[in-house]
Amino acid sequence: MTVGIYTNLHKDGDLSVTTALLNELRARKVDYVLDPALKGKVKGSFFDLEKSPDCDVMITVGGDGTILRIAKYCAVYGVPIAGLNLGYVGFLAEEDPENIREFVDKIIKGDYKLESRSLLNADVNGQSFLALNEVILTREITSRMIETDVFVNDEFVDRFFCDGFIISTPTGSTAYSLSAGGAILSPTVSAFILTSINSHSLHSRPIVVSEKDEITLTATCDASLVIDGNVDAEVKKGEMVKVRKYDKEVSFVRFRGHSFYEKLLTKLNKWSFTDGRNKLNND
């Protein structure tokens, strides 16, 4: 068995969690390949982000943002992800660092199931982008709203005057889409959510469409295309963004007893005002 290690150096700056993980793998004589960002910091073999990592599972050390950065790569090469959570929310990461020994044992024994998640493919101006959470057409750095015409399978839905427009996967339904008033979808639902951000309309409501549908956003003004939180392209007036389901999925390692609804209840309670206030005080 070979394990890939992808570490967020901002979350694990002293590499204490990564080192503990490597020690557990060495103790069990498990081979591993490392994130190239760890060159010069950790001894070992490193995978190439332009090629297959040649590993059976990719362990991420960080938060959900860390998983978002490596998820497309793992989807392309068919490598499942097992996350060690160093973040605050952790909807995608499976286990906390204090349980690292049990975490490694379960992975080695294959004591887990795989949960597949859909990705979005966004095309604009001959460029393609993959998103695990969401694709957003949003205003540039300005106080003006954007106008966008929305089509589903070439059928006109509406023109939205808003701060931005979100196309979200079920995975992304607990991210920005949720903050904008979108519905929460179970990961097993084959659908996408269309949600406008601060729409200047009383009738604007989130729309759930089939993942078989193609969604087109036509910008009626200059805008930015945001993929999983990163501005990846500029969209000029009149240009179209076409979004559909990507033909591959990404798989996540899931242990028994870690259900989506249990995690949902725990994580949403973490977002409460009281918990946030305590966190600020503790910081």
Residue pairs with C-beta under 8 A, 6 or more apart in sequence:
1 30
1 31
1 56
1 108
2 30
2 31
2 32
2 33
2 54
2 55
2 56
3 25
3 30
3 31
3 32
3 33
3 55
3 56
3 57
3 58
3 59
3 107
4 32
4 33
4 34
4 35
4 47
4 53
4 55
4 57
4 58
4 59
4 79
5 18
5 21
5 22
5 32
5 33
5 34
5 35
5 38
5 58
5 59
5 61
6 35
6 58
6 59
6 60
6 61
6 62
6 66
6 70
7 15
7 17
7 18
7 35
7 37
7 38
7 60
7 61
7 62
7 66
8 60
8 61
8 62
8 63
8 65
8 66
8 86
9 15
9 37
9 38
10 62
11 61
11 62
11 63
11 66
11 86
11 87
12 18
12 61
12 62
12 86
15 38
15 41
15 42
17 61
17 84
17 86
17 97
17 100
18 38
18 42
18 61
19 42
20 97
20 100
21 59
21 61
21 84
21 100
21 104
22 32
22 42
22 44
24 100
24 101
24 104
25 32
25 104
28 104
28 108
30 104
30 108
32 44
32 45
32 55
33 44
33 45
33 46
33 47
33 53
33 54
33 55
34 42
34 44
34 45
34 46
34 47
35 46
35 47
36 46
36 47
36 48
36 49
38 44
38 46
39 46
47 53
47 54
47 55
49 73
52 77
52 79
53 73
53 77
53 79
55 79
56 79
57 79
57 80
57 81
57 82
57 107
57 253
58 70
58 74
58 79
58 80
58 81
58 82
59 81
59 82
59 83
59 84
59 107
60 66
60 67
60 70
60 81
60 82
60 83
60 84
60 93
61 84
61 86
62 83
62 84
62 86
62 87
62 93
63 85
63 86
63 87
63 88
63 89
63 90
63 93
64 83
64 87
64 89
64 90
64 91
64 92
64 93
65 87
65 229
66 83
66 87
67 81
67 83
67 92
67 93
67 132
68 92
68 132
68 133
68 228
68 229
70 81
71 81
71 119
71 132
71 250
72 119
72 130
72 132
72 250
73 79
74 80
74 81
74 250
74 251
75 119
75 130
75 246
75 248
75 249
75 250
76 248
78 248
78 251
80 114
80 251
80 252
80 253
81 92
81 250
81 251
81 252
81 253
82 94
82 95
82 103
82 107
82 112
82 252
82 253
83 90
83 92
83 93
83 94
83 95
83 252
83 253
84 93
84 94
84 95
84 96
84 97
84 100
84 103
85 93
85 94
85 95
85 96
85 97
86 97
87 93
88 270
88 279
89 267
89 270
89 271
90 267
91 171
91 174
91 175
91 263
91 264
91 267
92 171
92 252
94 103
94 252
94 253
94 254
94 255
94 258
95 102
95 103
95 255
105 111
106 112
106 255
107 253
111 255
111 256
112 253
112 254
112 255
112 256
113 254
113 256
114 251
114 252
114 253
114 254
115 187
115 251
115 252
115 254
116 249
116 250
116 251
116 252
117 132
117 169
117 170
117 171
117 187
117 249
117 250
117 251
117 252
118 169
118 170
118 171
118 190
118 211
118 245
118 246
118 249
119 130
119 131
119 132
119 169
119 245
119 246
119 248
119 249
119 250
120 130
120 131
120 132
120 134
120 135
120 167
120 169
120 192
120 243
120 244
120 245
120 246
121 128
121 129
121 130
121 243
121 244
121 245
121 246
121 247
122 128
122 129
122 130
122 131
122 135
122 167
122 225
122 227
122 241
122 242
122 243
123 241
123 242
123 243
124 225
124 233
124 235
124 239
124 240
124 241
124 242
125 233
125 235
125 239
127 233
129 135
129 225
129 227
129 232
129 233
130 227
130 246
131 169
131 172
131 227
131 228
132 169
132 171
132 172
132 228
132 250
133 168
133 169
133 171
133 172
133 175
133 176
133 228
133 229
134 166
134 167
134 168
134 169
134 172
134 175
134 176
134 177
134 228
135 166
135 167
135 225
135 226
135 227
135 241
135 243
136 164
136 165
136 166
136 167
136 176
136 197
136 225
136 226
136 227
137 146
137 148
137 164
137 165
137 217
137 219
137 223
137 224
137 225
137 226
137 235
137 241
138 146
138 163
138 164
138 165
138 197
138 223
138 224
138 226
139 145
139 146
139 163
139 164
139 223
139 224
140 222
140 223
140 224
140 234
144 221
145 161
145 162
145 163
145 198
145 200
146 161
146 162
146 163
146 164
146 165
146 219
146 220
146 221
146 223
147 159
147 160
147 161
147 219
147 220
147 221
148 159
148 160
148 162
148 165
148 217
148 218
148 219
148 220
148 223
149 156
149 158
149 159
149 217
149 218
149 220
150 156
150 157
150 158
150 159
150 160
150 165
150 194
150 215
150 216
150 217
150 218
151 157
151 215
151 216
151 217
151 218
152 194
152 209
152 213
152 214
152 215
152 216
153 213
153 214
154 214
154 216
157 194
157 207
158 204
159 220
160 196
160 199
160 201
160 204
161 199
161 200
161 201
162 196
162 197
162 198
162 199
162 200
162 201
162 204
163 197
163 198
164 196
164 197
164 198
164 226
165 194
165 195
165 196
165 197
165 217
166 172
166 176
166 177
166 180
166 182
166 193
166 194
166 195
166 196
166 197
167 192
167 193
167 194
167 215
167 217
167 243
168 175
168 176
168 177
168 182
168 192
168 193
168 194
168 195
169 192
170 185
170 186
170 187
170 188
170 189
170 191
170 192
171 187
172 193
173 182
173 183
173 184
173 185
173 193
174 184
174 264
174 267
176 229
177 193
177 195
177 206
178 184
180 195
180 196
180 197
180 198
181 195
181 206
182 193
182 195
182 206
183 193
183 206
183 208
184 264
185 191
185 193
185 208
186 260
187 260
190 210
190 211
190 212
191 208
191 209
191 210
191 211
192 208
192 209
192 210
192 211
192 213
192 215
192 245
193 206
193 207
193 208
193 209
194 206
194 207
194 208
194 209
194 215
195 206
195 207
196 204
196 206
209 215
211 245
212 245
213 244
214 242
214 243
214 244
215 242
215 243
215 244
216 240
216 241
216 242
216 243
217 240
217 241
217 243
218 238
218 239
218 240
218 241
219 235
219 236
219 237
219 238
219 239
219 240
219 241
220 237
220 238
221 237
222 234
222 235
222 236
222 237
223 234
223 235
224 231
224 233
224 234
224 235
225 231
225 232
225 233
225 234
225 235
225 241
226 232
235 241
269 275
